[in-house]
Amino acid sequence: MYKIIGQDQRQYGPLTAEQVRAWITEGRVNSQTLIWKEGAPGWTPLVSLAEFTGALPPPIATTRSTQSAPTNKFALAGMISGILSMLSFGCCCCGVWSVFIMSGAILLDILGIIFSSIALSQLKKDPTQQGKAMAVAGLVCSIVALLLRILVLAIGITAVLSLLGWAAASAGKH
């Protein structure tokens, strides 16, 4: 004879082995249901009793996918462009080469904005992809770098024009 603790935490029994097998078939008990066999020292999971292992359904195999969702390529390209745009500020005072560096950096800024915008659009359509944080970081870095570059350029042009005006005024006095 057997006693069982049901899913409602109530004790049922005494039950015969045939009744326990019927409950297994009906799904009223499972391999982890606690059962007490007459003469046993305590309660054990149903799976530990050899007389019921054949009646229990096989355990459900749970597999965890170790493969993560794919990262959006435009998000990665946007982030890299944005970071390179921010890093290019260290090279803006390189003499003759500064014109080439400045134009290349502006191109990087624009590419970072384009790549990040495309990535955010694609991520909105396909939420299974990863990379939203990268796309946002690339967009922010690229926009900030572009705005700072325009500010530096405006200040530089103003300074050159002021110097030219001062030089012209000075030349006119002689």
C-alpha positions as CSV (number, residue, x, y, z in Angstrom):
1,M,0.0,0.0,0.0
2,Y,1.1,3.5,-0.8
3,K,0.3,7.1,0.2
4,I,0.8,10.1,-2.0
5,I,1.1,13.8,-1.4
6,G,-0.9,15.4,-4.2
7,Q,-0.2,18.7,-6.1
8,D,-2.6,20.4,-3.6
9,Q,-0.3,19.2,-0.8
10,R,-3.0,16.9,0.6
11,Q,-2.3,13.3,1.5
12,Y,-4.0,10.6,-0.5
13,G,-4.2,6.9,0.2
14,P,-3.9,4.1,1.0
15,L,-3.5,3.2,-2.7
16,T,-2.6,0.0,-4.4
17,A,0.2,-0.2,-7.0
18,E,-2.4,-0.4,-9.7
19,Q,-4.1,2.8,-8.5
20,V,-0.8,4.6,-8.5
21,R,-0.1,3.4,-12.1
22,A,-3.6,4.7,-13.1
23,W,-2.8,8.1,-11.5
24,I,0.5,8.2,-13.5
25,T,-1.4,7.5,-16.7
26,E,-4.0,10.1,-15.9
27,G,-1.3,12.7,-15.2
28,R,-2.4,13.2,-11.5
29,V,1.1,12.3,-10.3
30,N,4.6,12.7,-11.9
31,S,8.1,11.5,-11.2
32,Q,8.6,14.2,-8.5
33,T,5.4,13.4,-6.6
34,L,6.2,12.4,-3.0
35,I,5.1,8.8,-2.2
36,W,5.3,6.7,1.0
37,K,5.5,3.0,0.7
38,E,4.2,1.0,3.6
39,G,7.1,0.0,5.8
40,A,9.5,2.7,4.3
41,P,11.1,5.2,6.7
42,G,9.9,8.3,4.9
43,W,8.6,10.1,1.8
44,T,10.5,9.8,-1.5
45,P,9.9,11.0,-5.1
46,L,7.9,8.5,-7.1
47,V,10.8,8.1,-9.6
48,S,12.9,6.5,-6.8
49,L,10.6,3.4,-6.6
50,A,11.6,0.8,-9.1
51,E,8.0,-0.6,-9.4
52,F,6.8,2.6,-11.0
53,T,9.8,3.7,-13.2
54,G,8.4,1.8,-16.2
55,A,5.0,3.5,-15.9
56,L,6.5,7.0,-15.7
57,P,6.8,8.9,-19.0
58,P,10.4,9.5,-20.0
59,P,11.9,12.8,-18.8
60,I,11.5,15.7,-21.1
61,A,14.9,16.8,-22.4
62,T,15.4,20.5,-22.0
63,T,18.1,21.9,-24.2
64,R,19.3,25.4,-23.8
65,S,20.5,27.2,-26.8
66,T,24.0,28.5,-26.3
67,Q,23.8,30.4,-29.6
68,S,22.8,34.0,-29.1
69,A,20.8,36.1,-31.5
70,P,22.7,37.6,-34.3
71,T,24.1,41.1,-34.0
72,N,23.0,43.6,-36.6
73,K,26.0,44.4,-38.9
74,F,25.0,48.0,-39.4
75,A,24.8,48.5,-35.6
76,L,28.4,47.3,-35.3
77,A,29.5,49.5,-38.3
78,G,27.7,52.5,-36.8
79,M,29.3,52.1,-33.4
80,I,32.8,51.7,-34.9
81,S,32.3,54.8,-37.1
82,G,31.1,56.7,-34.1
83,I,34.0,55.7,-31.9
84,L,36.5,56.5,-34.7
85,S,34.8,59.9,-35.2
86,M,35.3,60.7,-31.5
87,L,38.9,59.5,-31.6
88,S,39.7,61.6,-34.7
89,F,39.6,64.8,-32.6
90,G,43.2,64.1,-31.4
91,C,44.4,64.5,-35.0
92,C,42.8,67.8,-36.0
93,C,46.0,69.9,-35.5
94,C,48.4,68.0,-37.7
95,G,49.4,70.9,-40.0
96,V,48.9,70.4,-43.7
97,W,47.2,67.1,-43.1
98,S,44.5,68.5,-41.0
99,V,42.3,69.3,-44.0
100,F,42.4,65.7,-45.2
101,I,41.9,64.4,-41.6
102,M,38.9,66.8,-41.1
103,S,37.2,65.8,-44.4
104,G,37.8,62.1,-43.6
105,A,36.4,62.6,-40.1
106,I,33.3,64.3,-41.4
107,L,32.8,61.4,-43.7
108,L,33.1,59.0,-40.7
109,D,30.5,61.1,-38.8
110,I,28.1,60.9,-41.7
111,L,28.7,57.2,-42.2
112,G,28.2,56.6,-38.5
113,I,24.8,58.4,-38.6
114,I,23.7,56.5,-41.7
115,F,24.8,53.0,-40.4
116,S,23.3,53.6,-37.0
117,S,20.0,54.8,-38.5
118,I,19.8,51.8,-40.8
119,A,20.5,49.5,-37.9
120,L,17.8,51.0,-35.7
121,S,15.3,50.7,-38.5
122,Q,16.2,47.1,-39.1
123,L,16.1,46.3,-35.4
124,K,12.7,47.8,-35.1
125,K,11.5,45.4,-37.9
126,D,13.3,42.4,-36.6
127,P,13.5,42.4,-32.7
128,T,15.3,39.0,-32.7
129,Q,18.5,40.7,-33.7
130,Q,20.8,42.3,-31.1
131,G,22.7,45.6,-31.3
132,K,20.3,48.3,-30.3
133,A,22.7,49.7,-27.7
134,M,25.6,49.6,-30.3
135,A,23.4,51.5,-32.8
136,V,22.4,54.1,-30.3
137,A,26.0,54.6,-29.1
138,G,27.2,54.9,-32.7
139,L,24.4,57.4,-33.5
140,V,25.2,59.5,-30.4
141,C,29.0,59.5,-30.9
142,S,28.6,60.4,-34.6
143,I,26.2,63.2,-34.0
144,V,28.2,64.7,-31.1
145,A,31.4,64.4,-33.2
146,L,29.8,66.1,-36.2
147,L,28.4,68.9,-34.1
148,L,31.7,69.5,-32.4
149,R,33.5,69.4,-35.7
150,I,31.1,72.0,-37.2
151,L,31.7,74.1,-34.1
152,V,35.5,73.9,-34.3
153,L,35.3,74.6,-38.1
154,A,33.0,77.7,-37.4
155,I,35.4,79.0,-34.8
156,G,38.3,78.4,-37.1
157,I,36.7,80.2,-40.0
158,T,35.7,83.1,-37.7
159,A,39.2,83.4,-36.4
160,V,40.8,83.4,-39.9
161,L,38.3,86.0,-41.2
162,S,39.0,88.1,-38.1
163,L,42.8,87.9,-38.7
164,L,42.3,88.7,-42.4
165,G,40.2,91.7,-41.5
166,W,42.7,92.9,-38.9
167,A,45.6,92.4,-41.4
168,A,43.7,94.3,-44.1
169,A,42.9,97.1,-41.6
170,S,46.5,97.2,-40.5
171,A,47.8,97.3,-44.1
172,G,45.4,100.1,-44.9
173,K,46.9,102.3,-42.2
174,H,50.4,102.2,-43.7
